[in-house]
Amino acid sequence: MKRRILFLTLVAAFFFTLSLSAGPAGITDGLVLWLDASEITEYNENDPVNNWSDQSGNNNDAEQTELDSMPIYLVDEVYDFAFLRFDGFDDYLRINSDILTSNHEITIISVVNQANTSLDARWINARAWQSSNSQYWPNWSMQSTVGSAIRFFLFTGMDNTPHGIEGTTNINNDQFFITTARFYPSLWDLHLDGELQVSTTKSGTIGDGTFRVTESIDIGLYSLSASDTYWGGDIAEIIVYNRALSDGERSLIEGELYTKYFEEPDEPSQPVELSSFTATIIANNYVQLRWTTETETNLLGYNVHRSRENDLATATKVNLLIIDGNGNSSQQQIYTFIDEGVAMNTLYYYWLEAIDLDITTNIHGPISIMTFYEEDQGNPPELEYVTKLIGSYPNPFNPGTNIRFELERAASVSVIIYNILGQQIRALSESFEAGDNTLYWDGKDDNGNPSQSGIFFYRFSASIGYEQYDKMILLK
């Protein structure tokens, strides 16, 4: 039921979290309604819902008093997120006020799954009383139907006529999607799953405040004086601002919603999933230990233990300070430790102790290695570099950032940068020697145009057979 929207093969490897300060992606300016099913705590699965609390702080709760007309609270069994299911026959919730403080601008962001085949079904509708003919009409609404595109309707005060814009991509059943609709003076547009569907010019305001007065905001009901049409499907989240968000703000919220609803859940993992643990003789007859982890969970760090016997009880800790771990990581991590306190011509055993934040430990090993006779040392290899992507700094950044990496030997490096829609923004390439290196991105696209604020993903690859992905945020 998850929507595999644009750029899945790249972004499925990442999970990012933006700090929330009472608003989606921390954006509170103009927030008038925030219905988030994940914040519902008072209902169990399959319970009817009589109140969906507004998280915006404006107390615009959506309510229903009739038991037969209450939607059902459900939790997705696979992806573990909550939503409300509307049956398409008589389920709806109502906010008994006009949530807009201005009739000049609006942004509506929704995460929904359409199941109703009715052409007039609308999942959110501003129910307005038209005094000229004593009838109910919508001031604004969002509409969809299986096999059709998303529609954004407005009644504009310029000509007292309803107008609508329609996307170009049809939606399917059993498939959640993110849609964003914006209206501001002389322009309105519609995005589906982060992709622009339509943008057009239209003058006017949302209603005129007298000819049509919004009396309520209905969730799941399109109410006319002659008939009522109910929306059937699932709603996970609805966000409304009384202003038009910038492209950067829109991108941040859509990116956060993508992560929340469309990322694959992590499989249960051990505190440390160790894929290798090796020992090597390096210069000065020192022992270099190297270990690679695929995942780390609740990890504080590591200790290294050494003994001349294959018995952990006889081993001593050889590191003075704990070797810091990465806390929680789903990406490969590589560690090295150099033991300088070894004698020549001696067999050593090593154990790796992983320590959790709750101070429980797990032991890995042993591994063993024989040090050299002095006359047999020859020229042991110097300390080796490891090919790995370290990350970008600063992050978030403005206007540019350094992408830092390490190469075990000379190689050509390529960095391809994408926006959240999966569109290539910039391609960087250069040759580097072995060691610690950086590649600078100035925040511009391939045409030299500055990029807008938002989330960017990049693919780092080296000609010696290494590839890795990471993310960065441009905030202006």
Secondary structure, 3 states (H helix, E strand, C coil): CCCCCCCHHHHCCCCCCCCCCCCHHHCCCCEEEEEEHHHCCCCCCCCECCEECECCCCCCCEECCCHHHCCEEEECCCCCCEEEEEECCCCCEEECCCCCCCCCCEEEEEEEEECCCCCCCEEEEEEEEECCCCEEEEEEEEECCCCCCCEEEEEECCCCEEEEEECCCCCCCCCCEEEEEEEECCEEEEEECCEEEEEECCCCCEECCCCEEEEEEEECEEECCCCEEECEEEEEEEEEECCCCCHHHHHHHHHHHHHHHHCCCCCCCCCEEEEEEEEEECHHHCEEEEEEEEEEEEEEEEEEEEECCCCHHHCEECCCCCEEEEEEECCCEEEEEEECCCCCCCEEEEEEEEEECCCCEEEEEEEEEECCCHHHCCCCCCCCCCCEEEEEECCCECCCEEEEEEECCCEEEEEEEEECCCCEEEEEEEEECCEEEEEEECCECCCCCECCCEEEEEEEEECCCEEEEEEEEECC
